[in-house]
Amino acid sequence: MDRPITTLFMLMSVDGKISTGASDNLDVDKDFPKIIGVKEGLHQYYEIEQTTDLWSLNSGRVQAKIGINAAGMPNKTPVSFVVIDNKHLKEHGIRYFCALSKQFVLVTSNKNHPAFKIEEDNLHIIYQNELSLEDVLTKLKSEYSCKRITIQTGGTLNGLFLREKLIDYIDIVIAPILIGGKDTSTLIDGKSLLSESELSKLGVLKLQECVILENSYLRLRYEVIH
């Protein structure tokens, strides 16, 4: 394979939501710790997250939503981060990831992105006129020796990964809550299929493991059948 092995790792509600609402002011990381019956088992998700790949792929929108642009500078970790972003990360957010990451790779189609003004030894930029996830993954393996990567993006980017057949494994932690709302982001968003001829774009899964966690949480792990 000329790209890294990919795993989509997410926390979601029983009805598949990855946010608590359609506003950027609402977020599971911020809101779940406030909810009785959910907060008690939430630590398990973060503990599992610590065991994921040493390469992590994220979206700038999600990172801005959780406050990276104003967060205090973190300690260095052994994890290399890839962030797809055109307009959400500010200069502070870029420097945050440089401080956090072993290697930080920014993927952008914005020639005026603030990352171009920053000089850090571990900052790398993949510029594309138009986003190609396949090309991004190919470069991560050929130029940065990335062999496995965990995807933790929003529903729209997750949908692009699915449609382009770029997800190999699914690792989902399910919180015991129903959220609802047709405009609330789900695990997989993006364009809906409109015809039977598009059914090949669906992601068929083979269950690898189902673990009953504490406090009514579940962990489901699947292989994607290509």
C-alpha positions as CSV (number, residue, x, y, z in Angstrom):
1,M,0.0,0.0,0.0
2,D,1.4,3.4,-1.0
3,R,-0.4,5.2,1.9
4,P,-0.6,4.8,5.6
5,I,-3.1,2.4,7.2
6,T,-5.9,4.5,8.5
7,T,-8.2,4.2,11.5
8,L,-11.2,6.5,12.1
9,F,-11.3,7.0,15.9
10,M,-14.2,9.0,17.3
11,L,-16.5,9.5,20.3
12,M,-20.2,9.5,19.4
13,S,-23.6,9.3,20.9
14,V,-25.9,6.3,20.5
15,D,-27.6,8.1,17.6
16,G,-24.2,8.8,15.9
17,K,-23.7,12.5,16.8
18,I,-20.2,13.7,17.3
19,S,-21.2,17.1,18.7
20,T,-23.9,18.2,21.2
21,G,-25.5,20.6,18.7
22,A,-25.2,22.6,15.5
23,S,-23.5,25.6,17.1
24,D,-19.7,25.9,17.4
25,N,-20.4,26.8,21.0
26,L,-21.5,23.2,21.6
27,D,-18.9,20.4,21.8
28,V,-18.7,16.9,23.3
29,D,-15.3,17.6,24.9
30,K,-16.7,20.6,26.7
31,D,-20.3,19.5,27.3
32,F,-20.1,15.8,28.2
33,P,-18.2,16.4,31.4
34,K,-21.3,18.4,32.6
35,I,-23.9,15.7,32.0
36,I,-24.7,13.3,34.8
37,G,-24.8,9.7,33.5
38,V,-22.3,10.6,30.8
39,K,-19.4,12.3,32.6
40,E,-18.7,9.3,34.8
41,G,-17.4,7.1,32.0
42,L,-16.0,9.7,29.7
43,H,-12.4,9.1,30.9
44,Q,-12.4,5.8,29.1
45,Y,-12.5,7.5,25.7
46,Y,-9.5,9.6,26.6
47,E,-7.6,6.7,28.0
48,I,-8.2,4.7,24.7
49,E,-7.2,7.8,22.7
50,Q,-3.7,7.6,24.4
51,T,-3.2,4.2,22.8
52,T,-3.9,5.3,19.2
53,D,-1.3,5.8,16.4
54,L,1.7,8.1,16.7
55,W,0.3,10.0,13.7
56,S,-3.0,11.9,14.1
57,L,-5.0,13.6,11.4
58,N,-7.4,16.5,12.4
59,S,-9.3,19.4,10.9
60,G,-8.6,23.0,11.6
61,R,-12.3,23.7,12.2
62,V,-12.6,21.2,14.9
63,Q,-9.3,22.3,16.6
64,A,-10.4,26.0,16.5
65,K,-13.8,24.9,17.9
66,I,-12.1,23.4,21.0
67,G,-10.0,26.5,21.6
68,I,-6.5,25.8,20.2
69,N,-6.1,29.3,19.0
70,A,-6.1,30.6,22.5
71,A,-4.8,27.6,24.5
72,G,-1.7,27.7,26.6
73,M,1.4,26.2,25.0
74,P,1.5,22.4,25.6
75,N,4.4,20.1,26.4
76,K,6.0,18.2,23.6
77,T,4.6,14.8,22.8
78,P,5.8,11.9,20.7
79,V,2.8,12.2,18.4
80,S,3.0,13.8,14.9
81,F,-0.1,15.8,13.9
82,V,-1.6,16.5,10.5
83,V,-4.2,19.3,10.3
84,I,-6.3,20.1,7.2
85,D,-7.1,23.8,7.3
86,N,-7.7,26.8,5.1
87,K,-8.9,29.5,7.5
88,H,-9.5,28.3,11.1
89,L,-6.1,28.0,12.6
90,K,-4.4,31.3,13.5
91,E,-0.7,31.9,14.1
92,H,-1.1,30.9,17.8
93,G,-2.8,27.7,16.8
94,I,0.0,26.9,14.4
95,R,2.6,27.5,17.1
96,Y,0.5,25.4,19.5
97,F,0.8,22.4,17.2
98,C,4.5,23.0,16.6
99,A,5.0,22.9,20.4
100,L,2.9,19.8,20.8
101,S,4.0,17.7,17.9
102,K,7.0,15.6,17.0
103,Q,6.3,16.6,13.4
104,F,3.5,19.0,12.4
105,V,2.1,18.9,8.9
106,L,-0.4,21.5,7.7
107,V,-2.5,20.7,4.6
108,T,-3.9,23.8,3.0
109,S,-5.2,25.3,-0.3
110,N,-4.9,28.8,1.1
111,K,-1.8,30.6,-0.2
112,N,-2.1,33.2,2.5
113,H,-2.4,30.8,5.4
114,P,-0.6,32.2,8.5
115,A,1.5,29.1,8.6
116,F,3.6,30.3,5.7
117,K,4.9,33.1,7.9
118,I,6.2,30.8,10.6
119,E,9.6,29.2,10.8
120,E,9.7,26.1,13.0
121,D,12.0,23.1,12.4
122,N,9.1,20.6,12.8
123,L,6.5,22.6,10.7
124,H,5.8,21.2,7.2
125,I,3.2,22.4,4.7
126,I,1.5,20.4,2.0
127,Y,0.0,23.0,-0.4
128,Q,-2.7,21.8,-2.8
129,N,-4.8,23.9,-5.3
130,E,-7.6,21.5,-4.4
131,L,-7.8,19.1,-1.5
132,S,-6.8,15.5,-2.4
133,L,-6.9,13.2,0.6
134,E,-5.3,10.4,-1.3
135,D,-2.4,12.6,-2.3
136,V,-2.0,13.8,1.3
137,L,-1.8,10.2,2.6
138,T,0.6,9.2,-0.1
139,K,2.9,12.1,0.7
140,L,2.7,11.3,4.4
141,K,4.0,7.9,3.8
142,S,6.6,8.6,1.1
143,E,8.0,11.9,2.5
144,Y,7.4,11.5,6.3
145,S,7.5,7.7,6.8
146,C,4.0,7.7,8.2
147,K,2.9,4.0,8.3
148,R,-0.3,4.3,10.4
149,I,-2.5,7.3,11.1
150,T,-5.6,7.9,13.3
151,I,-8.3,10.1,11.7
152,Q,-10.2,12.4,14.1
153,T,-11.8,15.0,11.8
154,G,-15.4,16.3,11.6
155,G,-18.3,14.7,9.8
156,T,-17.7,16.3,6.4
157,L,-14.1,15.3,6.1
158,N,-14.9,11.8,7.5
159,G,-17.4,11.6,4.7
160,L,-14.7,12.4,2.1
161,F,-12.4,9.7,3.5
162,L,-15.3,7.2,3.3
163,R,-16.3,8.1,-0.3
164,E,-12.7,7.9,-1.4
165,K,-12.2,4.5,0.2
166,L,-9.4,5.8,2.4
167,I,-10.6,4.3,5.8
168,D,-9.2,0.9,6.7
169,Y,-10.5,0.5,10.3
170,I,-13.2,2.1,12.5
171,D,-12.7,2.4,16.3
172,I,-15.8,4.0,18.0
173,V,-16.5,4.8,21.6
174,I,-20.2,5.2,22.2
175,A,-21.4,7.4,25.0
176,P,-24.8,6.5,26.6
177,I,-26.7,9.5,25.3
178,L,-29.1,10.6,22.6
179,I,-28.6,14.0,21.1
180,G,-30.7,14.4,18.0
181,G,-31.0,17.3,15.6
182,K,-30.8,17.0,11.8
183,D,-28.2,19.7,11.6
184,T,-25.9,18.3,14.3
185,S,-22.7,16.7,13.0
186,T,-22.7,12.9,12.8
187,L,-19.8,10.4,12.4
188,I,-20.2,10.6,8.6
189,D,-21.7,13.6,6.9
190,G,-21.1,15.1,3.5
191,K,-23.1,14.6,0.3
192,S,-25.9,12.0,0.4
193,L,-26.2,9.3,-2.2
194,L,-29.0,9.8,-4.8
195,S,-29.0,6.6,-6.9
196,E,-28.6,2.9,-6.7
197,S,-25.5,3.2,-8.9
198,E,-23.7,4.9,-6.0
199,L,-24.1,2.1,-3.5
200,S,-20.5,1.1,-4.1
201,K,-19.5,4.2,-2.1
202,L,-21.0,2.7,1.1
203,G,-18.6,1.4,3.7
204,V,-19.2,-2.2,4.5
205,L,-17.8,-3.3,7.9
206,K,-16.6,-6.5,9.5
207,L,-16.8,-6.5,13.3
208,Q,-13.5,-7.1,15.1
209,E,-14.4,-6.4,18.7
210,C,-17.3,-5.2,20.8
211,V,-16.3,-4.2,24.3
212,I,-18.7,-3.3,27.1
213,L,-17.0,-0.5,29.0
214,E,-17.9,0.9,32.4
215,N,-20.8,3.3,33.0
216,S,-22.8,2.1,30.0
217,Y,-20.2,3.0,27.4
218,L,-19.3,0.7,24.4
219,R,-16.3,0.3,22.2
220,L,-16.8,-1.0,18.7
221,R,-13.9,-1.9,16.4
222,Y,-14.4,-2.7,12.7
223,E,-12.4,-3.5,9.6
224,V,-13.6,-1.8,6.5
225,I,-14.2,-4.2,3.7
226,H,-12.7,-2.8,0.4
